[in-house]
């Protein structure tokens, strides 16, 4: 997460043209990173619970679902989030720089719309 934070902060600050943009850059950074960090924290909490089932039905169901993975056979999903293909794409395929760029692009569109609305009302 720290590497993503650094990349996100650098990208957001890249858009600062003057002092008036600094607060905006930090808000965009914060909004993006709080959302992403919260999602990763939630996934970690789920994974923590998954790995610490007491012996019993839940633990046996988890082990059975993970058997193909453990045996080296092909699998398309796994309760082990860190080897599950969908989770891997979400966790490791995330492009924080692109997300910050999108946030700035969205902001630019909103600013342009406001200018059009103000200009039309004059």
Secondary structure, DSSP 8 states (H G I E B T S, - for coil): -HHHHHHHHHHHHHT--SHHHHHHHHHHHHHHHHHHHHHHHHHHHHHHHHTT--TTHHHHHHHHHHHHHHTT---S--SSTTT-HHHHHHHHS--HHHHHHHHHHHHHHHHHHHHHHHHHH-
